[in-house]
Amino acid sequence: MIGKPFINLAVSQAIENYLKYKDKKDDPMFWSFLVVVIRSLIFIYGELDIINPYITQNEHNMGGFDSNLSKYGFSLEKIQDFENQFLEFQKQEKENQFPNFAFIMIQKYLIQMFFLKQRTMHMEKQVTDEFKSFLYLNEVTNPFMIQDRDKYIKDKNELNYYFNSIRYDYSHNFSLEELRRSVLIPESYMLAGYNFNQIMALNDIELRNVNLRVYNFFRVNPNLEDRDDLLLKAVNYYKKYGNRVTSGNGYVDFLLFASILATALFLLVLVYFH
């Protein structure tokens, strides 16, 4: 070990064992779980990003272990828990806990890391197939990995389901838009021919569609930030003049109303002086 433990004792030991046995692929230690985890990290990030921080004892700074693990979007909070799971795995193993939840959690974190990189780098399918060889899935063939899988996992399908779920999620660009219930001024509905009690009974999607029709009725652009102010102005004008005079542009509406007011004043002046 170089100085104090790197990250923690379990991570340090795993890296040291990797360095010691990386050229001894027939040795059981090369296939021990935490060494396979280090090999998985190297497969995802490259040996330089994993081993060099260990050599330089750079845990958290730029170019350090945490920084390198986060470069594809894996959060620092998850990195901290991922590192802690090494110690938790050893603890649960010592206590013969079955299933070993840390064993499963570490695998899930590795799957997340890989598919974050996959989404960023758009790697070929064979890379995904190669990565699966580091996981303790149903189709694993290495006898040492099969032995550990059966030793630590109760539900043999759990990691397969998780792998497929994350692969699907990270390969589709979902856009979740919050639907906010926005009720317009009551008079706008009534003037547009709607019953306000019925409006209140609509679901969010139906209400949004009706709102668009109301904006359209008063010729207000629903994409403008001041659309509600323009709607109020249009409603007041409709109530006074019985017409939907609005351009959807606040400045143009101001000029329009100003011109109407000026015309009205001019007519009053003519009447008064005649």
Buried (B, 14 or more C-beta within 10 A) or exposed (E): EEEEEBBBBBBBBBBBBBBEBBEEEEBEEBBBBBBBBBBBBBBBBEBEBBBBBBEBEBBEEEEBBBBBBBEBEBEEEBBEBBBBBBBBBBEBBEEEBEBBBBBBBBBBBBBBBBBBBBBEEEBEEEBBEEBBBBBBBEEBEEEBBEEBBEBBBEEEEBBBEBBEEBBEEBEEEEEEEEEEEEEBBEBBBEBBEBEEEEBEEBEEEEBBEBBEEBBEBBEBBBEBEBBBEBBBBBBEBBEEEEEBBBBBBBEEBEEBBEEEEEEEEEEEEEEEEE
